[in-house]
Amino acid sequence: MNIAEQISRQSVRRRLDADRVLTFACVGLPLLGLILFFAYPMIVVFLRSISVEDGYGIGNYTEVLSSYGFWRATRHSLAMGGATTALSVLFGFVIAHGLYRCAFRGKWLIRSVIVLPLLAPSLVQALGLIFLLGRNGVISRALGVEIEIYGFWGLLIANTLYALPQAVMIIGAALVLLDARTYEAAEVMGASPWRQFRDLTLPAARFGILNAAFVCFTITITDFGNAAVIGGDYSVLATEIYSQVVGQRNFNMGAVVGIMLLLPTVISYSIERQAMKRQRAGQTTGQVTFRPSFAPLRDLSMAAFSLLICAGIVSVIGIVVYASFVTLWPYNMDLSPKHYDITLAGGYSSLRMTIVVSLAAAVGGTGAVFLLGLGLRRLPQALAQPIQILAAMPAAVPGMVLGLAYILTFNSTATPLYLLYGTAALIAIVNFYHYHTQSFLTVMTGFRQLPAALEEAAGSLGAGLGRTARDIVVPFIAPMLVSVFFFLFMRSMVTLSAVVFLTTPDLSVAAVTIMRLDDAGLTSQAAAFATCVMAVVCVAVLFMKATLALMERRNRNTVRT
């Protein structure tokens, strides 16, 4: 063996060793974060739920399960979850069917409006309904009747509006994949439109419908914002946890209720994952996009219904914006910006802090899921699969339970992690791990689309993992990374349930400030603050669209050259 070959082999050996170290770092650091900031807090919640005076036992569970208040909240949560899911999936299917299986103009408007509830804290829907249908609401005063909006019916409307966008997007993703050739064959065989809908559309979309149902149920049963504002005496499990922890300072009982709330969510999430797998298994490559032809009765009916629902969404959110400028609702309807002069509840400091926290969660979270995805590609499947399962588990944990886990874990001097309690860093961390699953799965989708031949070619040319990631992987999945960044930022801006336990008198976030202003009877100022939050999120959406459009334009120019 000559000297050149020895040098070459040593160079390859050093590169492989460096790649192993980098792979270990890419997987190890995010995995350590998952263990410290997800698995460990969840273990602490479980241990607190079985903690009794003389050690461990089921005394807390016995006390909770014998409580009328718990079973009342459970019945309410299940009833609300079932009713909201039924309405959301029904309306979502009709709207998605109109968008992807019908031919009418103005679909861009429906798509734009239907996502508006996702750009605001969940309690904005409740605020809007109060301004519309409350005792001093616009509709109530116009009709001269007193509508009892607080309780089941008001919460049902608010939750349906909040869950509807999820149902439309999930069912729409299933309908858009239906192959046009199947419908062409059915027409040739003389099948009527109704027969095509019954025998082709519904069976093909069943897993999407099932997936949407479980997502909507999970969102509803774990939501705190709407229940806190418009629920009234209609207690649900989320408000029961808040009452136990904040109202009665009973952390052990709060942990028990949290674990009980976790059970239906985990079951729902597991079934939803199976539905997603079956939906993917039923997909084939090379589908021909369906282009619907205009059918007046069907299409005009679908368009009218979709626009009616959109009008309801715009009314609920628009009235919040309008009310923020009303001088004294409902007695002096002159417009004035005085409600934006917020001095209570910390003023706008919480909004500025929320922007900082959201940016930190977006930057750190995007980097963490990218490193984890990059490292998992280099691990054997036997090692990668358990880590992937752990990375996907946070979606099964409600934000309220995760926030409770953090206060139980990080508010204890028994661990050095106590130093994080009461800091903005901890709020950024909980926001990231609350939405870790969605971010991780999005990045992994980008990695799966990356041709393995590109990485192999880079390796054969002597590029290590670091250079391959910089020059090949990042440019290829950049759109996914941008989407994850803005997703984390926007969700961190509007989330409430995961952070409601972690705020302090000196550190608050926007959604909690809105809730406190509403609790203090300053509804118009709460509307003004909510409008500011929605404005920030809308600006973020515009930045995201502009960034993705710019990246797409550059890619096209690169291909042409």
Summary of the structure (lengths in Angstrom):
residues: 561
radius of gyration: 25.6
end to end distance: 44.2
largest distance: 97.8
contacts: 1894
relative contact order: 0.12
helix: 78%
strand: 2%
